[in-house]
Amino acid sequence: MKRFMLLLAIVCLAGTTVMANTVAYWRFEDGAAGEQVLHGAGSGAFAADILDVSGNGNDLSVWDDTAFGYRDSVAYATVAQTGAANALCLKNTNGVPGMFTETGSQISTMAPAQFTIEATFKLENGGFRCIIGRDSQGTADENGDLAALYFQALPDNALAIKFCDQDGYWHQAVSATGIFQSYDFASNPNGDGIPWYSMTAVSDGQTLSLYLLEHGTDYDYRLIAQTDLTESGSTNTALTAGAGDGGDWDAGNWTVARGLYGGGHGDRAWGYMDEIRISDSALNPTEFLARPAGFTNAVSPARDVFLSTTTSATYSWTVDIPQDSQFDRYEVYVADNYADLAQDTPTTYLHKSAAITDVATTTYTWSGPYDYNNDYFYRIDAVTYDPNYADGTAVYDSTTVHPGTINRFFGPRACPDVGISGDVTNVPDATDHSYTPQDAVFIAPITRGTVGVKEITWYKVVGEQDNFETPDPNDPADIMIANVPGDTEVTYSPDVTNATETTLTIVAADRADNGDYYAYVKLLDPMGNGDGCYDLSPTANVFAHGGASASTDYLVHRYGFDGDATDSISGAHGTVVDNGDVNYSFTDGKIVLNNSGLTSGPVETVTDPADPEATRDMLLPVQGAYVDLPNGIVSALGKSATVMVWFTYDAADTGNWPRVFDMGTSTGGEDFATGLDGVEEINGEYYLADAPDSQEYIMMSPKVDAGPAWRFETVLNGGSTSRVTQNPDNSGVAGGQQACVACTFDGAAGIQKLYYNGMEVAEDSDFFVTLADIMDVNNWIGRSQFNDAMFSGSIDEFRIYNLALTGPWVEAYYELGPDAYNVTPNPCVEELGQMDFNDDCNVDMADFAEFAAEWLHCGRLDTVDCQL
């Protein structure tokens, strides 16, 4: 089993060591022996009666005060895995035991792809006895009465783990019958003489395993049942979150000491319960809670560490042999499979030491070899002569093997570590807008030790970066970059096998090359057994603006509203939408929108068609007028854009959050202005519905809420990334006079700016994003993605540049005014006159130096060609 990455995290809470992947851990240590577990609410209502010591807040509730009592009869005084004291357990004190988690809690909504369930118990006789369950009905295709999960004892004293996955498939691993002992309550009410057991169920998404440890007899957990989940045909073996609902249960809730079948409580487990833990990962048996210590306890290799070499490992241990036992020898076993060492006397292993007969010798070295990244397990047994008192005196005439604990470690790492140089950006010159194609060069350094490289490949991301271990069937495969001299050139230094870096050069990168790139590096297998370990570099981005729109000075869309919504630059014509009364007109080269009192996504509260006793918001057709621009015009801009608009907002309008423009999508999707809400269609009508937030847009509003601020806002990545560029005074843009607003977006520089009548009025930085991924299906002038006010006023001209115009250019275009879109100004001359001596569109000390040098030259030489 190869290991590409190992992460161990330990968190300490409430004096108990808890693994970081623990979801809930119920220890039952908060009472006193002989006391009842007191219930903090009405009968059957949830109360946090049993605390979750993991710190996740997934507490348990008993049904009422009569259900359970604390007892001091426990399987072990110390939890072997954590070292925590264990003094108490629970025993049912009525005939209908059961505990449950809170509806809506973290554990009640989880649907883990992997899980581990652990419990220690001593049970009464009975039929189906559910030690741990999960409430549900209707998820299993083979039998809708089944709940989501049963961790249970069967009538014939077999043990089982059974669950339903997210595809509706039913999985189970069932042990042999009579695998554990239970007790008869009538004749033995306290279960005297009956063993305690610790049971663990593990699903890693492919295999379902059940382990059992009989305290006082077993030296370690033994595998008692196992099922191959992949043989079921399921495409998603993650545990279902449950479905259905009952008067006394809710889907997804976890239970202790009772199950559910056909929507009814049942399968009660009478007896003792202790140390219950649920994890959202597949634990190794070396990590189980009750794993006991032996006469010998392993020290090194420490658990789950990587060796530093393939040719040697030193094993060490401590020993604790009772004084009345006589030492005979140590035996060291090494295997690459846990099950091989989980036998009384291992017969299959990689190596067994010769007898070590000196009790003081607690180290042993074996040269291996140890495969890179492979799993290894070792166990150190102590063999002793234990006293036989058959005749009243101690006779040492036979040996006893005392198996040690089984520990896991890994062969040395043989994985590369691949980095990458930063993003590459090439945009037109900010001063004169000239564009020069440049190569995009990415360098990926490779750290790999002495292991050679087998393969180096560069990829361009399509959708999301590929996961080479578990590919997403819904994500298109990334594009492999071929080595094409003069186009895409892949090189290695010094060569593939010995590479310490690889370089991708995209010659004269253009807009078609824009996107994210990464390097894939796979090493040779040092043991010669096949492919070695690999690593992916982080992604780096190319944004090459290209000069295709230079002829229009990067103006890509222009709407002049001379009687319609024609795009006079690129033919991406808009459509005027007006579903109500006539709310628009074209006048003097402007579109006038008369939307006072109208909103962008009107709703009406009506009777819920699915529940006559409830109400629901039904969407109504938008009644106002707005301009709908073609899909895709924003995402095509990438990292560089300017939206410039001349408009007059009706000062008498009282609506909040009107939009001059709002381009992107609401969570409801195309044509819907639902903001954060989704949409559900029922009988041809549309209703607001809960949905994952997927809104994203760029917008400008002359009035934030009711005022007095105004803003330019960008929201991307399903609402997770946003930037607000806002000015506190909207008197210029909402006062009834014509205003020119420019909103510039520079994702490469991470800057977003807002201009009013040619002057910068607000700026935000550290916003390194792109518009390329925005879902722009609602590109609207005059309408919002939310149910905000429609715009009332006039729009004279609306422009989109695929360049983030700098301040001098914005001012120069403002000075030219609307309709002069086909005139290219000289912002340096108009802005700075003859003081910009070095022609960089800035007047600063560099210009003074230029002036001074020329002045001295002219003054000393008295030349006639000085032109200052």
Secondary structure, DSSP 8 states (H G I E B T S, - for coil): ---S-----EEEETTEEEETTEEEEE---SS-TT-B---SSSTTS----B-BTTSS---EEESSTTSEEEE---S-SB-TTT--B---EEEE-SSS--EEE-TTSHHHH---SSEEEEEEEEEBS-SSEEEEEE--SS--SS-TTB-SEEEEE-TTS-EEEEEEBTTS-EEEEE--TT-S--B-TTT-TT-TT---EEEEEEE-SSEEEEEEEETTT-SS-EEEEEEEGGGG--S--SB-----EETTEETT-EEES-EEETTEEE----EEEEEEEEESS---GGG-TT----SEEEEES-TT-B-S-SS-EEEEEEE---TTSEEEEEEEEEESSHHHHSSSS--S-SEE---B--TT--EEEE-----TT-EEEEEEEEEEE--B-TTSS-B--SEEEE----EEEE------EE-----EEE---TTT-------EEEEEEEE-TT--EEEEEEEE-SSS---SSS--TTS---EE---BTTTEEEEEES-STT-SEEEEEETT--GGG-EEEEEEEEEE-TTSSSEEEEEE---EEEEE--STTGGGTTEEEEE--SSS--BTTT----EEEE-SS--EEEETTEEEE--TT-BSS-EEEEEETTEEEEEEEEE----SEEEEE-TTTTGGGTTEEEEEEEEEE-TT---SS--SEEEEE-TT-TT---TT-EEEEETTEEEEE------EEEEEESSSTTSS-EEEEEEEGGGTEEEEEEES--TTTSSSSEEEEEEEEETTTTEEEEEETTEEEEEE------STT----EEEES--SSS-B---EEEEEEEEESS---HHHHHHHHHH-TT-TT----HHHHHHTT--TTSSS--SHHHHHHHHHHHHHHHHH--S----
